[in-house]
Amino acid sequence: MGDEFQFRIESETGHAPQHGRPAGSGAPWGYREILLLVAVALLSQLLVTLAAVSVLGRMRALEPEAAMELLRVSPHIVVPLQMLTWLPVLACIWYAVTVRHGLRLSTGLAWISPPRSARSYVRTGALLAFASALVSIAIGDRTGSNPMTELLSNPDSMWLIGVFGVFVAPCFEELVFRGFLFGSLERMHGTAIALLGSSAIFAALHGAQYGWQWPQLVVLGLVGCAFGVVRIRSGSTMASTIVHAAYNGMLFLALIAVGRWLR
């Protein structure tokens, strides 16, 4: 109780975090709130999927199996449904941070201005994309077809996924993984466990998108660690979000360039 009270006093007085320490590292929520978030995310995914299958069945006269396949390969359906799935998750985080623990979202999730210029974090994200490509080659990542490659097979779909992956997904994922989850794990278990734990969960929750191909999961885990290091060193999830967006953007541009070269 004393630690929580001290954390609230420091948050409301606006004292800057110490160098190398993430803002909100004393995030007072724990496993109860984490489990609630997981339950809300799973229930949201289930209800949105069932509703989508039902609507597609009525509008397009599709059997459930055909509707599920359409949900897997059509980004014009996948992207809006993904955003609908995220809304209850964001509401759960808002409740835990602001209602249950009385903190500002920006304070609790470390959404503060980073200590360096945005341009430097964009460069970091671009270099990280290049490094991840080299790691993929080094570990023999010769991935075949998976849900993500199928989503990106159509040029129109590729642009939709690209815009979503640069301007929407990084913000949500960084607030969840490097904000809400990291802050709680760091308070309970220390920085190292928070870094490894949040990165492992980050990779695992992307597994289905890549058909659970182990090279992709390894790369995603390493990339998640890199985002976490940025969060630790800057004390800002805004910084890790910029790096994440630049990383996705560089991969997207590389994909476009390769596609044009192969034509």
Helices and strands as residue ranges (DSSP letters): H 2-13, H 31-60, H 64-73, H 75-94, I 95-100, H 105-108, H 118-138, H 147-151, H 155-167, H 169-173, I 174-181, H 182-189, H 191-204, G 207-210, H 214-234, H 237-262
